[in-house]
Amino acid sequence: MISPDGHWIAYQANETARYEVYVQPFPSGGAKRQVSTEGGTWPRWSKDGRELYFIGMGGKMMAAAVIGAASLDFGVPKALFSAPAAASGYDVSKDGRFLIPVESQESASPPLTVVLNWQAGLKK
């Protein structure tokens, strides 16, 4: 995931026994910084670039504050809430709300009815 200013890339890698979240300069490359401390996947930047979100161990949505944009240091990640199982497809809106797909609890989808030429019915 590229940062909003286009200077950093956040990604997950399993270089240790578990996945962790890292940030590295982009596109030049360079030294990477580990953001997660106890495992992490699916990093996403806040729209203003001041926080990096990711799914931590136990399915918790985590947030790490960006401290100093030039050096891109991070605060200690904090748990925000328990994320649903389908959270890997999440995104963050401009106003900071989390958009998370939710799996349907119903076994069958309700029928979809498509009405064609509906305007003709108004003339009767």
N, CA, C and O of each residue as an XYZ file, in Angstrom:
496
protein
N       0.855     -1.161      0.000
C       0.000      0.000      0.000
C       0.907      1.231      0.000
O       1.726      1.405      0.902
N       0.758      2.075     -1.007
C       1.548      3.311     -1.137
C       0.948      4.394     -0.237
O      -0.273      4.532     -0.160
N       1.797      5.155      0.436
C       1.326      6.238      1.310
C       0.668      7.333      0.470
O       0.947      7.445     -0.723
N      -0.205      8.143      1.083
C      -0.883      9.206      0.340
C       0.073     10.193     -0.342
O      -0.257     10.739     -1.395
N       1.257     10.430      0.247
C       2.206     11.351     -0.384
C       3.082     10.663     -1.432
O       3.868     11.321     -2.115
N       2.946      9.323     -1.560
C       3.688      8.577     -2.573
C       5.141      8.297     -2.236
O       5.886      7.836     -3.100
N       5.572      8.562     -1.002
C       6.978      8.395     -0.627
C       7.290      7.105      0.126
O       8.459      6.777      0.327
N       6.262      6.371      0.543
C       6.466      5.188      1.374
C       5.576      4.058      0.903
O       4.514      4.294      0.327
N       6.006      2.825      1.146
C       5.175      1.667      0.857
C       5.081      0.822      2.125
O       6.091      0.534      2.767
N       3.869      0.432      2.472
C       3.627     -0.442      3.619
C       3.257     -1.816      3.075
O       2.505     -1.927      2.107
N       3.788     -2.860      3.702
C       3.528     -4.212      3.222
C       3.661     -5.204      4.362
O       4.196     -4.887      5.425
N       3.170     -6.401      4.127
C       3.319     -7.486      5.097
C       4.313     -8.493      4.543
O       4.360     -8.736      3.337
N       5.102     -9.072      5.426
C       6.075    -10.096      5.020
C       6.259    -11.068      6.174
O       6.157    -10.694      7.342
N       6.531    -12.321      5.831
C       6.743    -13.331      6.870
C       8.222    -13.689      6.943
O       8.592    -14.848      6.754
N       9.055    -12.711      7.212
C      10.495    -12.916      7.338
C      10.851    -13.609      8.649
O      11.941    -14.164      8.790
N       9.931    -13.575      9.602
C      10.116    -14.291     10.856
C       9.101    -15.436     10.873
O       8.642    -15.860      9.812
N       8.757    -15.927     12.011
C       7.803    -17.032     12.109
C       6.366    -16.594     11.846
O       5.481    -17.443     11.737
N       6.114    -15.302     11.743
C       4.762    -14.790     11.502
C       4.825    -13.563     10.607
O       5.890    -12.978     10.410
N       3.684    -13.183     10.072
C       3.613    -11.977      9.252
C       3.748    -10.751     10.138
O       3.195    -10.694     11.237
N       4.495     -9.769      9.641
C       4.642     -8.467     10.298
C       4.427     -7.386      9.238
O       4.520     -7.657      8.041
N       4.140     -6.170      9.680
C       3.942     -5.027      8.785
C       5.211     -4.186      8.781
O       5.759     -3.859      9.833
N       5.671     -3.840      7.577
C       6.887     -3.042      7.392
C       6.572     -1.837      6.518
O       5.606     -1.841      5.754
N       7.409     -0.798      6.643
C       7.340      0.379      5.786
C       8.737      0.645      5.257
O       9.731      0.484      5.964
N       8.791      1.060      3.987
C      10.068      1.294      3.313
C       9.914      2.491      2.378
O       8.819      2.716      1.863
N      10.980      3.269      2.140
C      10.887      4.373      1.186
C      10.482      3.852     -0.199
O      10.863      2.751     -0.598
N       9.707      4.660     -0.916
C       9.234      4.291     -2.250
C       9.407      5.468     -3.186
O       9.144      6.596     -2.769
N       9.821      5.285     -4.389
C      10.191      4.047     -5.062
C      11.669      3.699     -4.908
O      12.119      2.690     -5.452
N      12.421      4.498     -4.192
C      13.874      4.322     -4.117
C      14.324      3.100     -3.337
O      15.460      2.654     -3.493
N      13.447      2.548     -2.493
C      13.871      1.450     -1.632
C      14.621      2.011     -0.440
O      14.495      3.198     -0.140
N      15.373      1.212      0.225
C      16.115      1.673      1.390
C      15.746      0.856      2.608
O      15.079     -0.173      2.508
N      16.189      1.330      3.756
C      15.979      0.596      5.003
C      14.492      0.496      5.330
O      13.752      1.475      5.234
N      14.075     -0.692      5.713
C      12.675     -0.892      6.101
C      12.537     -0.706      7.602
O      13.490     -0.875      8.362
N      11.328     -0.354      8.005
C      11.003     -0.192      9.421
C       9.868     -1.142      9.747
O       8.879     -1.193      9.016
N       9.989     -1.889     10.817
C       8.902     -2.761     11.241
C       7.922     -1.935     12.056
O       8.314     -1.248     12.999
N       6.644     -2.003     11.690
C       5.608     -1.237     12.376
C       4.891     -2.100     13.410
O       4.711     -1.675     14.551
N       4.484     -3.298     13.026
C       3.780     -4.190     13.955
C       4.776     -4.770     14.957
O       5.959     -4.930     14.658
N       4.279     -5.078     16.141
C       5.161     -5.615     17.175
C       4.816     -7.052     17.549
O       5.650     -7.774     18.096
N       3.591     -7.462     17.254
C       3.142     -8.812     17.606
C       2.388     -9.441     16.442
O       1.349    -10.069     16.643
N       2.895     -9.280     15.250
C       2.242     -9.800     14.061
C       1.313     -8.771     13.444
O       0.754     -7.926     14.144
N       1.151     -8.847     12.120
C       0.254     -7.913     11.452
C       0.135     -8.207      9.966
O       1.071     -8.696      9.334
N      -1.031     -7.901      9.424
C      -1.308     -8.086      7.994
C      -2.182     -6.946      7.493
O      -2.720     -6.172      8.284
N      -2.316     -6.851      6.203
C      -3.215     -5.936      5.499
C      -3.072     -4.468      5.918
O      -4.033     -3.874      6.408
N      -1.885     -3.874      5.731
C      -1.712     -2.460      6.103
C      -2.482     -1.518      5.184
O      -2.599     -1.757      3.982
N      -2.998     -0.457      5.764
C      -3.688      0.608      5.027
C      -3.328      1.940      5.675
O      -3.298      2.047      6.901
N      -3.057      2.954      4.857
C      -2.768      4.297      5.366
C      -4.066      5.052      5.597
O      -5.050      4.844      4.887
N      -4.064      5.932      6.597
C      -5.162      6.884      6.713
C      -5.027      7.842      5.530
O      -3.937      7.986      4.976
N      -6.092      8.480      5.147
C      -6.067      9.342      3.955
C      -5.119     10.528      4.112
O      -4.610     11.047      3.118
N      -4.873     10.968      5.365
C      -3.936     12.082      5.571
C      -2.505     11.595      5.826
O      -1.594     12.410      5.969
N      -2.299     10.263      5.883
C      -0.962      9.711      6.070
C      -0.435      9.796      7.488
O       0.749      9.552      7.718
N      -1.287     10.137      8.447
C      -0.828     10.295      9.831
C      -0.923      9.017     10.662
O      -0.413      8.955     11.781
N      -1.583      7.994     10.102
C      -1.682      6.714     10.795
C      -1.565      5.578      9.790
O      -1.886      5.730      8.611
N      -1.103      4.448     10.280
C      -1.075      3.229      9.488
C      -1.892      2.199     10.247
O      -1.627      1.914     11.415
N      -2.895      1.641      9.566
C      -3.762      0.639     10.158
C      -3.357     -0.735      9.646
O      -2.826     -0.863      8.543
N      -3.606     -1.749     10.443
C      -3.379     -3.126     10.014
C      -4.158     -4.062     10.927
O      -4.614     -3.668     12.000
N      -4.305     -5.320     10.480
C      -4.970     -6.338     11.283
C      -3.887     -7.033     12.105
O      -2.949     -7.606     11.552
N      -4.026     -6.977     13.425
C      -3.051     -7.585     14.314
C      -3.460     -8.987     14.728
O      -4.464     -9.522     14.257
N      -2.684     -9.562     15.599
C      -2.977    -10.900     16.119
C      -4.336    -10.909     16.798
O      -4.732     -9.926     17.424
N      -5.038    -12.007     16.674
C      -6.351    -12.113     17.302
C      -7.423    -11.338     16.572
O      -8.519    -11.166     17.107
N      -7.147    -10.860     15.357
C      -8.156    -10.158     14.574
C      -8.468     -8.751     15.050
O      -9.565     -8.252     14.800
N      -7.547     -8.106     15.721
C      -7.755     -6.731     16.191
C      -7.327     -5.736     15.116
O      -6.273     -5.899     14.499
N      -8.140     -4.707     14.891
C      -7.740     -3.600     14.016
C      -6.786     -2.741     14.825
O      -7.128     -2.282     15.915
N      -5.585     -2.522     14.292
C      -4.539     -1.785     14.990
C      -4.276     -0.459     14.282
O      -4.513     -0.330     13.081
N      -3.787      0.519     15.035
C      -3.400      1.811     14.480
C      -2.058      2.215     15.062
O      -1.858      2.176     16.276
N      -1.130      2.608     14.179
C       0.168      3.119     14.604
C       0.290      4.548     14.093
O       0.211      4.789     12.888
N       0.481      5.482     14.996
C       0.601      6.888     14.618
C       1.956      7.139     13.961
O       2.976      6.593     14.381
N       1.947      7.974     12.923
C       3.180      8.381     12.263
C       3.765      9.542     13.062
O       3.094     10.546     13.304
N       5.021      9.391     13.467
C       5.707     10.427     14.228
C       6.850     10.951     13.365
O       7.823     10.232     13.136
N       6.755     12.160     12.893
C       7.797     12.733     12.043
C       7.726     12.202     10.627
O       8.192     11.095     10.357
N       7.152     12.971      9.722
C       6.960     12.528      8.342
C       8.273     12.328      7.596
O       8.348     11.465      6.721
N       9.304     13.095      7.914
C      10.570     12.989      7.188
C      11.271     11.661      7.471
O      11.773     11.017      6.550
N      11.306     11.251      8.732
C      11.991     10.008      9.085
C      11.029      8.832      9.157
O      11.452      7.676      9.180
N       9.751      9.127      9.192
C       8.683      8.142      9.274
C       8.900      7.146     10.409
O       9.080      5.950     10.181
N       8.880      7.657     11.615
C       8.892      6.804     12.797
C       7.444      6.561     13.200
O       6.552      7.325     12.830
N       7.219      5.507     13.951
C       5.867      5.139     14.345
C       5.742      5.030     15.849
O       6.685      4.647     16.542
N       4.548      5.379     16.350
C       4.236      5.154     17.748
C       3.920      3.684     17.967
O       3.853      2.905     17.016
N       3.729      3.311     19.220
C       3.370      1.936     19.556
C       1.968      1.666     19.022
O       1.052      2.441     19.293
N       1.781      0.580     18.266
C       0.444      0.270     17.734
C      -0.567      0.046     18.853
O      -0.262     -0.564     19.877
N      -1.777      0.553     18.632
C      -2.856      0.424     19.602
C      -4.023     -0.316     18.975
O      -4.345     -0.092     17.808
N      -4.661     -1.197     19.738
C      -5.844     -1.920     19.266
C      -7.041     -0.976     19.250
O      -7.285     -0.263     20.223
N      -7.782     -0.969     18.152
C      -8.962     -0.125     18.023
C     -10.251     -0.891     18.294
O     -11.098     -0.440     19.065
N     -10.399     -2.068     17.649
C     -11.598     -2.887     17.812
C     -11.328     -4.265     17.223
O     -10.331     -4.469     16.530
N     -12.220     -5.203     17.502
C     -12.119     -6.540     16.906
C     -12.682     -6.467     15.499
O     -13.810     -6.018     15.291
N     -11.896     -6.907     14.546
C     -12.310     -6.848     13.149
C     -13.042     -8.125     12.755
O     -12.686     -9.208     13.220
N     -14.064     -8.012     11.901
C     -14.737     -9.229     11.422
C     -13.801    -10.082     10.574
O     -12.759     -9.609     10.122
N     -14.171    -11.325     10.363
C     -13.325    -12.270      9.622
C     -13.014    -11.796      8.204
O     -11.943    -12.108      7.683
N     -13.905    -11.064      7.575
C     -13.713    -10.618      6.192
C     -12.966     -9.296      6.105
O     -12.997     -8.651      5.058
N     -12.302     -8.875      7.166
C     -11.692     -7.547      7.224
C     -10.521     -7.359      6.277
O     -10.091     -6.224      6.074
N      -9.987     -8.417      5.690
C      -8.834     -8.255      4.797
C      -9.150     -7.343      3.623
O      -8.235     -6.774      3.027
N     -10.409     -7.192      3.279
C     -10.802     -6.315      2.178
C     -11.201     -4.926      2.633
O     -11.902     -4.223      1.905
N     -10.776     -4.512      3.813
C     -11.218     -3.219      4.355
C     -10.533     -2.039      3.668
O      -9.525     -2.192      2.978
N     -11.108     -0.871      3.880
C     -10.496      0.380      3.449
C     -10.880      1.442      4.474
O     -11.717      1.205      5.345
N     -10.266      2.602      4.362
C     -10.539      3.702      5.282
C     -11.011      4.889      4.459
O     -10.345      5.300      3.508
N     -12.175      5.444      4.830
C     -12.718      6.576      4.084
C     -11.954      7.857      4.416
O     -11.155      7.883      5.352
N     -12.198      8.906      3.654
C     -11.515     10.186      3.871
C     -11.792     10.760      5.251
O     -10.943     11.439      5.828
N     -12.986     10.486      5.784
C     -13.320     11.024      7.101
C     -12.942     10.073      8.245
O     -13.316     10.307      9.394
N     -12.197      8.998      7.931
C     -11.664      8.118      8.958
C     -12.525      6.934      9.342
O     -12.170      6.192     10.258
N     -13.653      6.735      8.665
C     -14.482      5.564      8.954
C     -13.899      4.341      8.271
O     -13.323      4.441      7.188
N     -14.050      3.195      8.902
C     -13.579      1.937      8.332
C     -14.684      1.320      7.499
O     -15.828      1.223      7.943
N     -14.347      0.909      6.306
C     -15.281      0.251      5.402
C     -14.853     -1.211      5.335
O     -13.819     -1.543      4.756
N     -15.666     -2.079      5.938
C     -15.301     -3.486      6.076
C     -16.412     -4.343      5.479
O     -17.576     -4.197      5.855
N     -16.064     -5.239      4.551
C     -17.106     -6.128      4.013
C     -17.609     -7.057      5.114
O     -16.840     -7.513      5.961
N     -18.887     -7.323      5.086
C     -19.498     -8.191      6.076
C     -20.109     -9.380      5.352
O     -20.838     -9.217      4.373
N     -19.806    -10.573      5.840
C     -20.376    -11.763      5.249
C     -21.836    -11.874      5.652
O     -22.198    -11.599      6.796
N     -22.665    -12.276      4.707
C     -24.090    -12.407      4.952
C     -24.357    -13.565      5.904
O     -23.720    -14.613      5.800
N     -25.278    -13.386      6.813
C     -25.686    -14.445      7.731
C     -26.742    -15.351      7.096
O     -27.012    -16.443      7.595
N     -27.333    -14.892      5.997
C     -28.369    -15.672      5.325
C     -27.727    -16.723      4.431
O     -26.671    -16.491      3.843
N     -28.369    -17.876      4.334
C     -27.828    -18.935      3.499
C     -28.143    -18.708      2.024
O     -27.373    -19.117      1.155
N     -29.254    -18.069      1.743
C     -29.625    -17.804      0.349
C     -29.908    -16.321      0.181
O     -30.453    -15.680      1.079
N     -29.543    -15.789     -0.950
C     -29.792    -14.375     -1.229
C     -31.256    -14.183     -1.594
O     -31.864    -15.046     -2.227
N     -31.821    -13.048     -1.193
C     -33.207    -12.784     -1.597
C     -33.266    -12.597     -3.109
O     -32.277    -12.195     -3.722
N     -34.415    -12.884     -3.714
C     -34.508    -12.746     -5.178
C     -34.370    -11.282     -5.594
O     -34.730    -10.369     -4.851
N     -33.851    -11.091     -6.771
C     -33.692     -9.764     -7.343
C     -34.724     -9.614     -8.453
O     -34.789    -10.442     -9.362
N     -35.525     -8.564     -8.380
C     -36.542     -8.320     -9.387
C     -36.135     -7.115    -10.214
O     -35.866     -6.042     -9.674
N     -36.090     -7.294    -11.513
C     -35.750     -6.209    -12.427
C     -36.998     -5.872    -13.230
O     -37.578     -6.743    -13.879
N     -37.412     -4.609    -13.187
C     -38.591     -4.167    -13.925
C     -38.121     -3.353    -15.113
O     -37.496     -2.305    -14.950
N     -38.421     -3.833    -16.305
C     -38.074     -3.149    -17.528
C     -39.260     -2.339    -18.027
O     -40.411     -2.710    -17.798
N     -38.988     -1.263    -18.690
C     -40.022     -0.420    -19.284
C     -41.060      0.019    -18.232
O     -42.261      0.031    -18.503
N     -40.584      0.374    -17.046
C     -41.471      0.739    -15.953
C     -42.236      2.036    -16.221
O     -43.316      2.251    -15.672
N     -41.676      2.888    -17.058
C     -42.343      4.162    -17.354
C     -43.645      3.955    -18.114
O     -44.572      4.755    -17.983
N     -43.725      2.895    -18.901
C     -44.956      2.597    -19.638
C     -46.102      2.296    -18.676
O     -47.255      2.591    -18.990
N     -45.814      1.723    -17.526
C     -46.841      1.424    -16.534
C     -47.413      2.674    -15.892
O     -48.515      2.629    -15.344
N     -46.708      3.768    -15.942
C     -47.194      5.026    -15.353
C     -48.265      5.682    -16.215
O     -49.061      6.470    -15.704
N     -48.302      5.379    -17.494
C     -49.228      6.022    -18.422
C     -50.638      5.436    -18.338
O     -51.573      6.027    -18.879
N     -50.812      4.312    -17.688
C     -52.120      3.653    -17.621
C     -53.040      4.305    -16.661
O     -54.177      3.861    -16.496
